[in-house]
Amino acid sequence: MKKLTALSLILAFAVILPSCNKDAIEKQSNEKMNEKKENLSQEKNTTDNKVSSVKSSGDVKLYTLESVEKSAGKNTAPDFTWTADGKKVSLKGMKGNVVLVNLWATWCKPCIKEMPDLSLISEELKDKNFQMIGVNIFQQEGSKTVSDFLKTNPVAYTILDGNQQIVDAFGEATGNTIQAVPTTFIIDKNGKIAETIVGGRSKEAFLGIINKYLN
């Protein structure tokens, strides 16, 4: 009976915190990938209204990740840069703010499911020394490009088209290899990685964590 109870708890935890494992996804057949796209299209219809209430597709700002610097020490966030409106922007330049960095992929259902809530959070906290950055990683052959994805799934926060460099940099900073998305980092006002969140979360769960570092 004890063994059964423990197994039930493990299964329940897996359901509560869904994520997409890169290696497992890559091994799937083309048939399963097509099935996922069809399911994703159906699931998208249930979230479209929530997303469009935050931003229209014309407001989405997509940037290319330009450079990544290794972490200066354990749990210190690696710096990375991009250009917006002709100016260089960097994570380091956001010091003094709490920053949420969300690593995601266009083919990842748990990622897509939490994006409307992330948009709402970014809007609610925009005047409270808070910044949010989404970084697309693990792009797969046959999946939507980031720009095409955002046309039908707009968000209210900055999106960067990322690369393996940033994956490795965060992995080195935390001491853990990143193999699943979504993986979210809460970076405190001093540039330290205060929380690493693997798997999807609700708006309430994210706010409960973020507010600990805003106060």
N, C-alpha and C positions, 0 to 999 in steps of 0.2 A: 504493500500500500504506500509506503514512504517513497519507493522508487517511482511509482506511478505519479505521485504528487509532484515530485521534483521534475519529472519529464513534462508534466502539464504546465508548470511554471515557466520552463524553458521555452516551450512552444508559444505560450502566451506572450512572453517577452519579445519573441521574434516577430509576432504579429503587431505589437504595439510600436516597435521601432523598425520599420521596414527600410531596407536599403538595397542598392543594386551592386552586386559584386562584379567588377570588371572582367575577371577571368571567366567566370561562369557565363556571363552574357556573350563573350566572344566565342564560346564553344557551341552556342546554339546554332541550329540549322537555319537555312534561309526561310524555311516554312514557318518556324516559330517566330522569326523576326517579323515576317509579314503579319502573322497573327497578332503580335504585339502592337504593330502599327494600327491595325483595325481596332483593337481594344482601346488604344490611346485616343483614336479619333472619337470614339463613343464617350470615353471618360472626359475628354476636353469639353464636350457640350455642357457638362454639369458645372464647369468652372468658368466658362466664358463670361457670364454675367458678372461674376465676382471680380474678374480681372479687369474687364472693360470699365467698371465703376471707378477704378483707381486711375488708369491712364489709357489713352488711346494709343494705337500702334505708332502714330506719328511722333509721340513723345518719347519713345524708347531710345536710349542712347547706348549704342554698342561700340566698344573700343577694342583695339588690339593691344594685348599685353606686349610691352616693348622690351623690358629688362627685368631680371630677377636677381636679387642679391641673397647670398646665403645668410642664414640667421647668425647674429653676433654672439649667441649663447643659448643655452638650454631654455626653451619656452619663450624665447624672444622672437617675435614675428619677423619673418624675412621681409625685406623691403622689395617692392615691385613698382614699376612705373608704366604710365600710358599717357597719351596726349589727348586733351579735351579742349575744344575751342581754341586750338593753337597754343595751349600752355601745357607744360609737363605737370603731371599729377602723380603723387606717390603715396603709398601707405604711410611712410614715415612722416609725410607732411600732415597727416591727420592726427598726429600725436596730440593728446589733450581731449580726444573724443573716444568714446567706446565704439569699436568697429566690429561689425559682423561680416565675416568673409564666408560665403557659401559656395562650396565646390559642387558642381552639378553637371548633368549631361542631358542632352536633348531627348535621349531614348529612355531615360530613367523615370518611371512612373511616380515613385515617392518624391523625387525632385520636383516634378511638375505639379504634384498635388499640393506641396507646401508653398509654392511660389506666390499664389494669391495672398496667402497670409503674410508672407515676407513683405510683399508690396504694401499691405495695410500697415504693418509695423513701421516700415520706412517712412510712411506718410505721417503716422501718429507721433513719431519721435524725431522728426526732422529739425525741430527747434530745441532739442534737448541734448546737444553735444553727442549726437549719435550719427554714425555713417554705416551704410550697407553696400557691400560689393558682392556681386555674383560672378563666379569665374567658371566658364564652361571648360570642361576637361574630358578626357577619354572619348574623343570624337570617333565614331565608328563608320566604316564604309557602309553606305546605303542609308545612313540616318540623316535627318534634316540638318542643314547648316544652321548656325546660330541665328543669322540674320533672317532666314526663312521661318525659323521657329518663332522668333519674337514678333513677326508680323501677325501671327494668330494667337500668340501668348504674351502680350505686352506686360511689362512690369514697371514699377515706379522707381526702381533703383538702378544704379550703374551696373552694366554687364560687360565683362571683359572676355574676349576670346582667348582662352589660356593655352597652356602647353604642359609638357611633362616636367619642365623646369620648375614650375611653381608647385607641382605635386611633390617633387623630390625635396624642394626647399622646406615646405611645411612638414613633410615627413621627418626630415633631419632635425627640424626645430623641436618637434614633439617626441622624437625617438620612436615613432610608430609609422610603419609603411602604410600609405593611403591606397587602399584597393577598392573601396566602396564609395558610392555616392548615394544620397547627399552626405557630405562631411562638412560640418560648419564649425568655424572657430570664432569665439568671442575674445576680442583683443581689448585689454583694458586701456585706461587713459595713459599708461606709461609704456605702451607698446608690447606688453607681455601677453602671451596666449593664456588666458584665464580659464577657458573652457574649450574642450573638444567634443563635439556632438556628432556621433555617427548615426545615421538614419533620420527619417522624417520626424518632425514635431509639429504640434498644433501652434496656433498663434499664442494661446494662453501659456503654453509650456515655454516658448521662446521668450515671451515677455517676463515670465517669472525668473528666468536666468539673466536676461539683459539688465533688468532693473536692479539686480544686486550690485552691478558695477556702475550704474548711472548715479546712484545715491551716494 
